């Protein structure tokens, strides 16, 4: 694998540290022992430690947002993820690359923390760098455990992922997986340290770093997964500010101003000056092409099923909440196909290879104001504070749709309970909570369509997925299905890391 960048900074080089090499199954390169002797250099090291791989290309095909698209471009990755099979080929959009990028970033954060400890005077900037390193380490471990391990709370002894807290000097180190609970305990420790130290004053482009609001937004996501509702609300309050609706992404305005303007839509969605975006990452990915052309993606039927479904039934039906996102396009020459224009790519000067084509940089929104409000809405519901949850929902629909559905309060907590067993989070749901939770989950599915986050909701609510397929590899995804967890990469298993279980010892891997 050859990746040549015209200007290679010392930060990018340092991120290829031994602890990363453990998972790449390579020996450490002592030539990368570069002297870092200033706050600026540590800041650059942390900047280079954010992952440049995207989780969307391999998580979105696993969701119920996707069907087979006749005439679409066949890809092994798309097919394998669509049928929840194990896949370990090397590719910029493969799970293995994201795993490696996360541990590369963790190595960079750990190196930064080690270097920061050598500064005798803890200036305000040193403290801020500590905060960013702790937040980045927490985020990367959080993403790893939520892709390769069971959801939080499912089982006391569910294996977590290796939590690395120091730069390793040896290439081959056996790490324990411990448990999901232990992994979260360490994530929360880093999270609290980071929240206390983050300082936006030192960022030139704060949206590409863990700024204060992004840090609290991430904390609200962590506590949502843990079912710590009071903490979700407290963190969301900080991230949202006094007026929760101010920075929400205005669907109705986008539809009026940018409908039919593909490039402008994509640029607007991921722009750092978009107030909805709290944390953005530049990733190397084919995502913009896959979303539009891959055989496994959104179809007309999927879009209409999700976006035309009545999310809220108005009492007089004159203002039902029916959403059609303004970004829907049908790429030629595919038929019966839709996708949302959220992503565009910028070519860069990099050497081309089969697994790493000429660098395609695609911006991903990692954290947004919209997610934070939905997190708080859900937390209020779980605490039975329905008035607060409904107030947030009205703020949300007003900004998205331009009006509030005229619905009696009791309507939000009344509904059919025939599907009660379909939703099975570890903390349980009451009959009154279920209708509101279903409404919130529907809004989340629309809000994060084609962003991969639906997969996390499927896992934490233990939802089943069925496909309309005659493929011989197909088996429906059931509750507590071991395929909810991606298989640990082969390199890590070969180095002694415990593999994830599969039914009938089936470790099928598509290459």
Number of C-alpha atoms within 10 A of each C-alpha: 10 10 12 12 12 9 7 9 12 17 20 18 16 24 27 20 28 26 29 25 21 24 24 22 16 13 14 19 12 10 8 14 11 11 9 15 12 12 17 13 15 24 22 15 25 29 19 21 28 27 24 22 26 28 23 21 25 24 24 25 29 28 26 21 22 21 22 20 21 15 14 19 15 15 12 12 24 25 20 20 23 24 21 24 22 23 24 18 19 15 17 23 25 24 30 25 22 21 26 20 22 26 30 30 30 33 28 33 34 26 23 29 23 15 16 21 12 10 13 7 9 13 11 14 18 21 17 24 26 29 27 31 33 28 30 28 29 28 22 22 24 22 15 19 22 22 22 22 23 26 27 24 17 16 13 11 13 17 22 24 25 18 24 17 18 16 19 19 12 12 19 19 15 12 16 14 18 15 21 23 20 18 22 23 12 17 22 18 14 20 24 17 17 27 23 13 21 25 20 18 12 14 14 9 11 18 23 20 22 30 25 23 26 26 27 27 29 29 27 30 21 22 20 20 22 19 18 14 20 17 19 28 22 14 23 28 20 16 24 21 12 9 9 18 22 15 17 22 21 19 19 17 15 17 16 10 12 16 15 15 12 18 14 15 23 20 17 16 22 23 17 19 12 16 14 22 25 28 24 22 21 20 22 24 26 20 26 20 13 19 24 24 24 23 24 28 27 28 21 17 14 17 22 13 12 20 21 14 16 15 18 20 18 17 13 10 12 10 15 18 21 15 20 18 20 19 21 18 15 17 14 9 10 17 14 14 27 24 20 21 24 25 25 22 21 11 11 13 11 16 14 14 12 10 14 20 16 16 23 22 22 23 27 25 21 18 23 23 25 23 23 28 26 21 25 28 26 28 27 22 25 24 12 15 14 22 13 15 23 18 12 20 21 17 19 24 20 16 19 21 17 14 14 18 20 17 16 10 12 11 14 21 19 14 15 9 12 7 8 13 10 13 19 17 20 17 12 11 16 10 13 18 22 23 20 25 20 16 18 20 19 18 20 18 21 18 20 13 23 26 21 21 20 23 22 17 18 21 23 23 18 23 21 18 14 12 16 9 13 7 9 6 12 15 14 14 19 14 18 16 16 17 20 26 21 25 25 23 23 19 16 20 14 12 16 14 20 15 18 18 15 16 9 6 7 10 15 12 13 14 11
